[in-house]
Amino acid sequence: MSGGWTESWADWYDAPAVVDSGQNLTRIGCPHCRGSIDLDWWAELVEDHQDGFPTLFVDVPCCDATTSLDTLDFDWPCGFARFEIAAWNPELSRLTDEQLAAVAKALGHPVRQIRAHI
């Protein structure tokens, strides 16, 4: 074990892949009608795009509006990425803003922390 994790890995994706919060996610809101989006719709969408999303644009089921997946209102942060670093069972509950800024600076790209419960 190194870095305070029981396991860690990094992965690259050919197309944007979903990085979700697992069982932490209990609600998704629509940015257009502010209605609730069915979690079964979300689960099926993610299942259908295990190899990534060619585009983030979808028609949401609540009001049939076209929107980008990254504008949905997730009650726990979710994201879409072509590169992911994961740490399983970290000793820290979350990275501080300063730590996230240091990672972003090292990578030369903005980062987002997604905490998942699997």
N, C-alpha and C positions, 0 to 999 in steps of 0.2 A: 504494500500500500504506500502510495506517495501522494504528496499534496493534500492530505486530509480526505481523500476519497477512497471508497472501496473499489471503484472502477471508474474509468473515464475513457472517452474516445472522441475523435473528430471525424466528420464525414463531409464529403462534397456531393452535391446533387447536380444532375444535368439541367433540371428545371426546378423552379421554386417548389419546395416541399413544405407541407404544414409541420409546424413545431407547436404542438398543443399542450395543454396543461393536464391532460388525462382526466382523471376523476374529479379534479378541482373545478372543471368547467361544468356549470349547472345552468347557464343561461346565455343565449346569444340574442342581441337586439339588432333590429334593422336600422341603419342610419337614415332611411327615407321615411318610413311610416312610424318608426319607434316601436313597432310591434315585436313580439317574441318570435324567434325563428326556431322551428322544431329541431330538437337535438338529433332525432333520427335522420332528418334530412342532412344535417351536418355529418353524422357518422357515415352515411352512405356516400356522400360527396368525397370524404377523406378516403374511404375504402376504394372508391372508383379511381382515385388519383394517387395511388401508392408510389407511382414513379414520378410524381410531380405534376404541377399544373402548367399547361402550355400558356395559359393566361389566367390572371386572377379575377377576370370579369365573369360574373354569374348573374342569373335572374333569381332573385330571392323569392321563396315560396309565399311569404306573407302578403306581399303587395305586387309581385311580379316586376319590380323595378330592377334595372340593371345596375349593379354596383361592383366595386372591387372587394374581394374577400378581406383585404387588409383594412377596410373601413368598417367592418362589422364590429358591433359593440360586445366584445367578449367579457364576461364578468371576471374571468381570470385571464391574464395576458396570454395571448397566443401570437404566433407570427408565421412568416413564410420566409424561407431562406434557401440559398444554394450551398451554404456552409453552416455546419452545426458543431458545436463543442458541447459534449454532455458529461456531467459528473453525477454518478450514482452515489447516493447516501453521503453527501458532503458533510463535513463537520460544521460548516457555516450554514445558517438557514437561508441567507441571501448575500449577494455581493453588495457593497455600499456603492453609492453614486461615484465616489472617487475610484473605486476598484473597476467599475464598469467603464469609466472614462479612460483609465489606464489600458484596459483591454482594447477599447476602440482605437486608442492612439497607436498601440502596438500593431493592430491589424490594418490601420488606415481606413477604417470603415465604421459607421455607427453600429452598435450592438444592442440587443435587447435580451433581458433575462426572462426566461420562461421557467417557472417552477411547476413541475408536474408531479402528480400523485398517480402512480400506476398500480 
